[in-house]
Amino acid sequence: MANFNKVILVGNLTANPQLKYNPGGLAVTNFTLAVNTRFYSKEQGQKEQVDFFDIVVFGKQGENCANYLSKGRTVLVEGRLATSKWEGKDGITRKKVYVVANTVQFLSPKGAGAASDAVQEETDVIDDLPLEDDIPF
């Protein structure tokens, strides 16, 4: 049986990325991405829903995200879903789903008139991702 786990999201950062280093010295950057989805409801007409996704980025790419991204910037994230499970202080087991990013492409300029930046993990280059001009929306 084949397995497949891939996610591609385009959205805006809800806050500045948070950079930390694990005990082995690997950079770990976290941020939350807001993704708007528009749909039509017979009862209410045109509706918009906002979903929030937690993203984690490792290594040099994570450092670049922390250094060059900020709240409100638009990015394309390609990665995979992952889960973590832990027991809270109250003894209840909790579970969280998040996205581990392989590629983060900066779609909005950092400042007025600046060109878009692209950051790609050197060890996990994906050649078939759409370029900024190829995104259908």
C-alpha positions in Angstrom: 0.0 0.0 0.0 1.4 3.4 -1.0 1.6 6.3 1.5 1.6 9.9 0.6 1.8 12.9 2.9 2.2 16.3 1.3 0.8 19.8 2.0 1.0 23.0 0.0 -0.4 26.2 1.7 -0.3 29.8 0.7 -1.2 32.3 3.5 0.0 35.1 5.7 2.0 34.9 8.9 0.0 35.8 12.0 3.0 36.9 14.0 6.8 37.1 13.7 8.5 33.7 13.5 10.1 32.3 16.7 13.6 30.9 16.4 15.1 28.4 18.9 17.9 25.9 18.8 17.6 22.3 19.9 20.3 20.8 22.2 22.2 19.6 19.1 22.4 23.1 17.8 19.8 22.7 15.0 17.7 25.8 14.3 13.9 25.3 14.8 11.6 28.1 13.7 7.9 28.2 14.4 5.2 30.4 12.9 1.5 30.3 12.3 0.0 30.7 8.8 -3.5 32.1 8.3 -5.1 30.7 5.1 -8.4 32.2 3.8 -10.9 30.0 2.0 -13.9 31.4 0.1 -17.0 29.3 -0.5 -20.7 29.7 -1.3 -23.4 28.8 1.0 -27.1 28.6 -0.2 -28.3 30.0 3.1 -25.7 32.8 3.6 -24.2 33.4 0.2 -20.5 34.1 -0.2 -18.6 33.2 2.9 -15.0 33.3 4.0 -13.3 31.0 6.4 -9.9 31.5 8.0 -7.9 28.4 9.1 -4.7 28.6 11.1 -1.8 26.2 10.6 1.3 25.8 12.8 4.5 25.5 10.7 7.9 24.3 11.8 11.0 24.9 9.7 14.5 23.4 10.5 18.1 24.3 9.8 19.4 27.2 7.7 15.9 27.6 6.1 14.5 28.1 9.5 17.1 30.7 10.3 16.3 32.5 7.1 12.6 32.5 7.8 13.3 34.0 11.3 15.6 36.6 9.8 13.5 37.7 6.8 9.9 37.0 7.6 7.5 39.0 9.7 3.9 39.3 10.6 1.6 39.7 7.6 4.1 38.4 5.0 2.7 36.0 2.4 4.5 32.7 1.9 4.0 29.4 0.1 4.8 26.4 2.4 5.4 22.9 1.0 5.8 20.2 3.5 4.2 17.3 5.3 1.8 16.8 8.2 3.2 15.6 11.5 1.7 15.0 14.9 3.0 15.3 18.4 1.5 13.7 21.5 2.0 14.6 25.2 0.4 14.3 28.6 -0.6 17.6 30.2 -0.2 18.4 33.8 -3.8 17.4 34.3 -3.0 13.9 33.1 -4.9 14.2 29.9 -3.2 13.1 26.7 -3.2 15.8 24.0 -2.3 15.7 20.4 -1.4 18.4 17.9 -1.1 18.3 14.1 1.3 20.7 12.4 3.2 21.2 9.1 6.9 20.4 8.8 8.1 22.6 6.0 10.4 21.3 3.3 10.2 24.6 1.3 9.2 28.1 2.2 8.9 30.6 -0.6 8.5 34.2 0.2 5.8 35.7 -2.0 5.3 39.2 -0.7 8.2 41.7 -0.7 9.8 42.6 2.6 9.5 46.4 1.8 7.9 48.5 -0.8 9.5 47.9 -4.2 11.6 45.0 -3.0 11.8 41.8 -5.1 10.3 38.6 -3.6 12.8 36.3 -1.9 12.9 32.5 -2.1 14.4 30.2 0.4 14.7 26.5 -0.3 16.2 23.7 1.7 19.4 22.7 0.0 19.0 19.0 0.9 15.3 18.7 -0.2 14.9 20.7 -3.4 11.5 20.1 -5.0 11.6 20.9 -8.7 7.9 20.5 -9.5 6.5 23.2 -7.2 4.6 26.0 -8.9 6.5 29.3 -9.3 5.0 32.5 -8.1 3.7 33.2 -11.6 2.1 29.8 -11.9 -0.1 30.0 -8.8 -3.7 30.0 -10.1 -5.1 32.7 -7.7 
